[in-house]
């Protein structure tokens, strides 16, 4: 999981970084070639991609932190029951519907 997250979100040549660079380059090309409407759309997508990257990075950090905490938690002490538990009632048989 961490390897994939690093490839997608990491610094340098990550998947999102490369896509963001493409969008910005396309926007610049459109501006040089008198296509301001397309340039604005490429820039808008680049901004949305940046926001998505931030959200995914936070999610990944939270997820990795929760994975780390899970095995390192100490099990809560459970008091021994003072009264024996009543036996569970048997489940009703499942009826099959005819087709």
Buried (B, 14 or more C-beta within 10 A) or exposed (E): EEEEBEEBBBEEEBEBBEBBEBBBEBBEEBBEEEBEEBBEBBBEBBEEBEEEBEEBBEEBEEEEEEEEEEEEEEEEEEEEEEEEEEEEEEEEEEEEEEE
